[in-house]
Amino acid sequence: MGYSFIIEDYLKEAVLNKNIEAIKKVAVIIGENTEKTEMLLREKEDIRGDIKVILTEIKNLNENMNRRFEDMLKYVDKRFEDMIKYVDKRFEDMNRRFDMMFKFMSLGFGVVTILITVFKFVK
């Protein structure tokens, strides 16, 4: 039986029998119901406030994670750029060495060829 049926029965008794106790019982039931409703509304508002706080915290955590992830990506990108510059510099140094070695070898072969040619004609 719901509150409405109980209240209805007490009100009928109060009106038909002019029972003061029935009116008091109706007032107590309505008062208790009102208190419970107010308490539930306060709890609902508290829960909504807690949910808002939790959502704000989650949003802040998400922003912090995104910022840290972006910083990490920037760091990784910079590391790769530095590594690529280092490798490029090494290749350039090696190319310079090979070019210099090729020039000396060409010069050496040229000198050896000239010397062989000169010694052949001199003999």
C-alpha positions in Angstrom: 0.0 0.0 0.0 1.4 3.4 -1.0 1.3 6.6 1.1 -1.6 7.9 -0.9 -3.9 5.1 0.2 -2.8 5.4 3.8 -3.4 9.1 3.8 -6.7 8.7 2.1 -7.8 6.1 4.8 -6.8 8.4 7.7 -8.5 11.4 6.0 -11.7 9.5 5.6 -11.5 8.5 9.3 -10.8 12.0 10.3 -13.6 13.5 8.3 -16.2 10.8 9.0 -15.5 10.2 12.6 -14.0 13.6 13.4 -10.9 11.8 14.7 -8.1 14.2 15.7 -5.5 11.3 15.9 -6.1 10.5 12.3 -5.4 14.1 11.3 -2.2 14.0 13.3 -1.2 10.7 11.6 -1.8 12.3 8.2 0.3 15.3 9.2 3.1 13.0 10.5 3.1 10.9 7.3 3.1 14.0 5.1 5.9 15.6 7.2 8.0 12.4 7.1 7.4 12.1 3.4 8.4 15.8 2.9 11.5 15.3 5.0 12.5 12.3 3.0 11.9 14.1 -0.2 14.0 17.1 0.9 16.8 14.8 2.1 16.7 12.9 -1.2 16.8 16.2 -3.1 19.8 17.4 -1.0 21.6 14.1 -1.6 20.8 14.4 -5.3 22.3 17.9 -5.4 25.3 16.6 -3.5 25.8 13.8 -5.9 25.5 16.2 -8.9 28.1 18.4 -7.3 30.4 15.4 -6.8 29.8 14.4 -10.4 30.7 17.9 -11.6 33.9 17.8 -9.5 34.8 14.4 -10.8 34.1 15.5 -14.4 36.3 18.6 -13.8 39.1 16.4 -12.5 38.8 14.0 -15.4 38.9 17.0 -17.8 42.0 18.4 -16.0 43.7 14.9 -16.1 42.9 14.6 -19.8 44.4 18.1 -20.6 47.5 17.2 -18.5 47.9 13.9 -20.3 47.4 15.6 -23.7 50.0 18.3 -22.8 52.5 15.7 -21.6 51.9 13.6 -24.7 52.5 16.6 -26.9 55.6 17.5 -25.0 56.8 13.9 -25.4 56.1 13.9 -29.1 58.0 17.2 -29.4 60.9 15.7 -27.5 60.9 12.5 -29.7 60.7 14.6 -32.9 63.6 16.7 -31.7 65.6 13.6 -30.9 65.0 12.2 -34.4 65.9 15.5 -36.0 69.1 15.6 -34.0 69.9 12.0 -35.0 69.2 12.7 -38.7 71.5 15.8 -38.5 74.2 13.7 -36.9 73.9 10.9 -39.5 73.9 13.5 -42.3 77.0 15.1 -40.9 78.7 11.7 -40.7 77.9 10.9 -44.3 79.1 14.3 -45.4 82.4 13.7 -43.5 82.7 10.3 -45.1 82.0 11.7 -48.5 84.7 14.3 -48.0 87.2 11.6 -47.0 86.3 9.4 -49.9 86.5 12.4 -52.3 89.9 13.3 -50.9 91.1 9.7 -51.1 89.8 9.4 -54.7 91.7 12.6 -55.6 94.9 11.4 -54.0 94.5 7.9 -55.6 93.8 9.5 -59.0 96.8 11.8 -58.6 98.9 8.9 -57.5 97.8 6.7 -60.5 98.5 9.7 -62.7 101.9 10.2 -61.3 102.7 6.4 -61.5 101.4 6.3 -65.1 103.5 9.3 -66.1 106.6 7.8 -64.3 106.1 4.4 -66.0 105.7 6.2 -69.4 108.7 8.3 -68.8 110.9 5.4 -67.7 109.7 3.3 -70.7 110.9 6.1 -73.1 114.1 6.7 -71.1 115.1 3.0 -71.3 
